[in-house]
Amino acid sequence: MTKSKIAGWILSLLIAALLLGPSATSKLTEWEGKAEAFAKLGYAVETMTRIGYVEVLVTLLFLIPRTSFVGAILLTGYLGGATASHVRIDEPWFMPVAIGVLAWVALGLRRAGVFPMALGAAPAAPPAADAD
């Protein structure tokens, strides 16, 4: 495994730890003040629970080598919704944007064809086994 793939996996795992740890956990567990915190964002607790399941699903898809590209696309969409939610209530919105950019950087380090595709170049032919 190359150094860039190792760096990509480390960054991917850090992003997943953030999304599966404090972010999804806050949506999927009960804690005092949960209803008020999510109401401020304009969501009911039940809706945030479903959003938490989506967050777990897209993060896992991002981590699985075979589904990582689709997972990154879905993760970007998910983070776009998070950004919109924060912009709507005039809260800082840069964190979901930064996580989305870092997710694509991580994927680009893991999969050689991502950066050329992002820059508009045709990706090189994939190796026989395109494993992350």
Buried (B, 14 or more C-beta within 10 A) or exposed (E): EEEEBEBBBEBBEEBBEBBBEEBBBBBBEEEEEBBEBBEEBEBEBEEBBEBBEBBBBBBBBBBEBEBBBEBBBBBBEBBEEBBEBBEEEEEEBEBBBEBBEBBBBBBBBBBBBBBEEEEEEEEEEEEEEEEB
